[in-house]
Amino acid sequence: MAEQATTSEAAVVEPGSSKEKSLPLDGLDGVNTIPQESKLETEVELLEHQIVGAWILPKNLWILLRHRAFPSVWRILTHGSTVDIHALQSGEAGTKDGERMRKIYERAKQYPNETEHLFSFMQVMTACTASFAHGANDLSNAIGPFSVIYYTWKNGIPAGEESDVEVWMLVYGAATLVLGLATYGYNIMAVLGNRITLHSPSRGFCMELGASITVILASQYGIPVSTSMCITGATIGVSLCSGDIKSTNWRAIGWIYCGWILTIIVTATASACLLAIVINAPRLN
């Protein structure tokens, strides 16, 4: 053991002391050195990924796809998983918004941890029910017009009430639903989370169950509704049951209602303009 120690340590005599002090020889003889990132290797890697010559060359196309396009697409698709939603909901500590949310949370009634823990598992079930209701109504609102247009284009006749919907359309709608949740879903989570009132498993259970029942009943009777509107109404209802009107962020609710009104105006204007362009577009015949 003593021989092994001499290979990685050097004996140094401190001034004014007769004792020797062993110092590691890391970095001198390469023994027990900690691996560090080499700046030279990084620079060499960057030089290897530079575009030399025309970009249309096969080598340059591979560099563009492998080291430029693919990483950018991956960052966009996984951006939602890197966002701290809890910080967006409660606001930054020490700021005016964070202080205002803290006062709202303090006015909300708190329940024992045992009670909240009991509802944590039940909230998972209601979340699954809410997902089912969302697909049954909101997703159908988008796939319905698309399936009618495709059926008319494919068969040359107007679609009827009993017209079949292609399976690949349902798969496509489900895939885009998950993609939208992964990319921009954090924006809605930040608004409908703790930005309206204090959330907890017991409150979340009531919100999700109430919204799910409403959406499923609407789907059963063929009434197109918005899951976002239903969960917002459920959140307001649960917040009012806290016993204090100041436990609700009425400013956030006002912005949500303004957004609902503005979306009707904006979408009506945009769709009318697009239709006018299509109708008045040049024709071959």
N, C-alpha and C positions, 0 to 999 in steps of 0.2 A: 504494500500500500504506500510505503514511503517513497519507493522508486517511482510509482505512478504519479505521486504528487509533484515530484521534481520536474516532470515533463511538462506540466501545465502551470507551474508556479515558479517565481523567481524570488530568491532571498534578498531582502533589502534591509540594511541597517539604518534606522532612523537616527538623525543627529542627536547626540546627548543620551543615547540609549544603547545598551549592549545587547538588546534582544533583536532578533531578526523578525521581520514582518514579511509574510508571504503575499506576493501580489500575483494575480493571474496574468498570463501571457497572451490573453485573447487579443487577436488582431496582429500579433507579432509572428507567431509560428503557425497560425491557423488552427490551433487546438481550442475546442470549446467556444468557437466564435458563434455569435447569434446571426442567423441568416437575415440579411437586409436587402431591401429592394435596390437593385442597381439602376442608377440613372442612365448609365450607358446602354443597358439592355432596353430600357424604355425608349431611349432615343433611336436605337437601332430598329426597334419594332415600329416606331412611327415612320422611319425612313422606308421600311419595307412596305408600308401601306400607302405610300404616296403615289399619286397618279403621274406616270411618266409617259409622255407621248399622247396620242389621241385617246380620248375616253372610250371610244368604240372598240378598242382592242380587247380581246378576250380576257387578258390578265387584268386590265383596268376595270372591266365590267364585273369581274369576280370581286375585286377589292371594293367597288362601290356597293355591291350587294352584301357581301359578307361583313365588311367593317364599317359601313355607313348606313345602308338602308335597314338591314335586319336589326341592329342595335336600337335604331331610332324607333322602329315599329314596336319592338319589345318594350321599350320604355313607355311608349304611349299606352300599350295594352295593359301594362302592369302598374301604371301610375296610381290608380285607385288604391292598390294594396299598400302603397308607401305613404299615404296621407294619414296624419294623426287626426282622426275624426273627433276624438274626445276633446282635443285642444280647440278645434273649430267650434264645437258645440258650446263649451263653457266660456270661451274667450280667454285672452291672455291675462295672466295674473298681474295686477297693478294698473291695468288700463280701465278706462271708464266703462267699457262694455263688460269687462270681466267683473267689475264691482257691481254693476247693475244685475248681472245674472246671479251673482252670489246672493244678493238680497232677495231675488225671486226664489232661489232654492231654500233660503232660510225660512220663508213663509209657508213652504209646502210641508205638509204633515209627514213625519217620519214614522216608519213601522219597524218592529223588531226584526233583527237579522234572521231569526228562525222563520218568521213569516215570509220574508223575502226569499229565503232559500227554498222554501216549499214551492213557491210560485216560479222559481227559475226553470225547473223541468217542465212545468205546465206551459210556460211561455214558449218553449221550443215547439210544442205541439200546435199552439195557436199560430206561431210563425209559419209552420208548414201549411196550415189551413189558409193563412193569408196568401201564401205563394200560389196555392191552388186557385183561390178566388181571383187573384190577379191574372193568372193565365186564362181563366174562364171568361173574363170580361174585358180587361184592358187589352190583352193580346188579340182577342177576337175583334176589337174595334179597328185594329190595324190590318189584320189578315183578311177580314171580311171584304172590304172594298178591293183589295188586291186580288182575291180569289175571283170576284165577279169580273173584274177587268180581264184576267187571264182566261177565264172560261169563255167570255164573249170573243176574245181574240182567237182562241183555239178552235172553237166550234162554229163561229160565225153567226150565232144566235144569242139573244139576250138570256142571261142566267135567271133561273127561277128559284123559288123557295126551297125546292128539293134538289138543287144542283149540288153535285159532289165537290168537296174541297180536297185538293191534292194533298197527300201525306207530306210531301217534301216542303209544302208551304208551312205546315205546322212545325216541322223541324227547323226550317229557316227562321220562323218567328221566335221559337224558343232559343235558338243560337244567338240571334241578335239581341234578345232580351238579356241573356247572360253577359254578352259583350258590352252592352250599355251599362249594366250594373258594375262591371269590372273597371270601366274607364271613367264614367262621369257620375256613377251612383253616389259617390261620396258627397257631392254637392247637395243632394236631396237629404242624405243622412244627416248632414250638418244642420240643415234647417229644421227638419221634422224630428230631430232628436231632442236633446236637452235645451234647445233654443226656445221652445214654447213653455215648458214647465219641467220640473224635476221628474226624471224617469226612474223607475225601479221595476223589478220583475213583476210585482203585483199590479202596478199601473200598466205596464206593457201587456200583461195578460188580458186585462179588461179592454185596452185599446184595440189590440189585434183581433180579439174574439168579436167585439162589437162591429168592427169594420168588416171582418170576414163574413159574418152573418148577413150584413146589409148587401155586400157585393154578390154573394151567392144567391140570395133571394132575387136580386135584380137580374142576375143571369138566368135564373129559372123562368122569369117572366119576360125575358128578352128586352130588358131595359138597359141601354148602355150607360154606365156610370164610370166615374173615375175613382180608382182605389186611393189615389192621393187625397182627393177630397174627403173620402170616407174616413181615412185614418186621421186627417186633420180634424174633422168634426169629433171623432172619438177622443183625440187628445185634448181638445177643448173641454169636452164633457167630463173627462176624468180630472182635468185641472180644476174645474169649477167645484168638484166634490171635495177638494182639499179644505174648503171652509174659508178661504181667504181669496178675494178677487185679485189681490196683488201678487198671488203666486203664479199668475199667468202672464206671459210676455205678449201683451196686446199689440205692441209695435210689430213684432214678427208676424202675428196673425193678420194685421192690416196689410203688410207687404204681400202676404200669400193671397189674400182676396184681390188685391190690385193686380197681381200677376194673372189670376184666373180671368179677370175682365179684359186685361190687355191681350192675353193670348187669343181670345175670340176675335178681337179687332185685327190683330196682326195676321193671324192665319187667314181670315176672310179676305183681307187686302192682298196678301201674297198669292193665295190661290186664284183670286179673280184676275190678277195681273198675269199670272202664268197661263191661265185659260185664254185670256185675250191674245197673248203672244201665239199660242198654238192655233187658235181659230184664224187669226189673220196672217199666219205664216204663208210664204209662197208655196204653191202647189205645182205638181208636174202637169196635171190635167187642167 
